[in-house]
Amino acid sequence: MVTHIMDGVLNEVTGTIHRSEPGTAEPRATCGVTYHLDVGRLSEMSVERATADHDARKCGRCFEDGHGY
């Protein structure tokens, strides 16, 4: 059994995965881009799952190998 760490926040509208900000009650990104978004459009999941299963792009602010923002 593989356990994935919920280290990412997927913006389901843009298809972008962000690094999860620790210690928040709602899914929020460390780069701050998600603060104005409805949490109903954000999903917490592992970065690996988001990129593999949802074809998500990594945020350029949150990840060195990311793009955009």
C-alpha positions as CSV (number, residue, x, y, z in Angstrom):
1,M,0.0,0.0,0.0
2,V,1.4,3.4,-1.0
3,T,0.6,6.4,1.2
4,H,0.6,9.8,-0.3
5,I,1.4,12.9,1.6
6,M,-1.2,15.7,1.1
7,D,1.5,18.3,0.3
8,G,-0.3,20.0,-2.6
9,V,-3.4,22.1,-3.3
10,L,-4.9,21.6,-6.8
11,N,-6.8,24.5,-8.4
12,E,-9.4,22.6,-10.3
13,V,-10.2,25.5,-12.6
14,T,-6.7,26.2,-13.8
15,G,-5.3,22.7,-13.4
16,T,-2.3,24.0,-11.3
17,I,-0.9,22.3,-8.3
18,H,0.6,24.5,-5.5
19,R,2.5,23.6,-2.4
20,S,0.2,23.4,0.5
21,E,0.5,26.0,3.3
22,P,0.9,24.1,6.6
23,G,-1.3,24.9,9.6
24,T,-4.3,26.3,7.7
25,A,-7.9,25.0,8.2
26,E,-8.7,25.2,4.5
27,P,-6.6,24.3,1.5
28,R,-4.3,27.2,0.8
29,A,-1.1,27.6,-1.2
30,T,2.2,28.9,0.2
31,C,2.5,31.3,-2.7
32,G,-0.8,33.0,-1.7
33,V,-2.5,32.7,-5.1
34,T,-5.4,30.7,-3.7
35,Y,-6.5,33.1,-0.9
36,H,-9.1,34.8,-3.1
37,L,-10.5,31.5,-4.5
38,D,-13.6,29.5,-3.4
39,V,-12.3,26.5,-1.4
40,G,-14.8,24.4,-3.2
41,R,-12.6,24.6,-6.3
42,L,-9.5,23.5,-4.4
43,S,-8.5,20.0,-3.6
44,E,-5.7,18.8,-1.2
45,M,-3.7,16.0,-2.6
46,S,-0.2,14.8,-3.2
47,V,1.8,16.6,-5.9
48,E,2.6,13.3,-7.5
49,R,-1.1,12.4,-7.7
50,A,-2.1,15.8,-9.1
51,T,0.5,15.6,-11.9
52,A,-0.1,11.9,-12.7
53,D,-3.8,11.6,-12.4
54,H,-5.0,15.1,-13.2
55,D,-2.3,16.2,-15.6
56,A,-1.7,19.3,-13.4
57,R,1.0,21.8,-14.0
58,K,3.2,22.9,-11.1
59,C,3.1,26.5,-9.9
60,G,6.2,28.4,-10.7
61,R,6.1,30.2,-7.4
62,C,5.8,27.1,-5.4
63,F,8.2,24.7,-7.3
64,E,11.6,25.3,-8.9
65,D,10.5,23.1,-11.8
66,G,7.1,24.8,-12.1
67,H,5.7,27.2,-14.7
68,G,3.5,30.3,-14.6
69,Y,2.4,32.8,-12.0
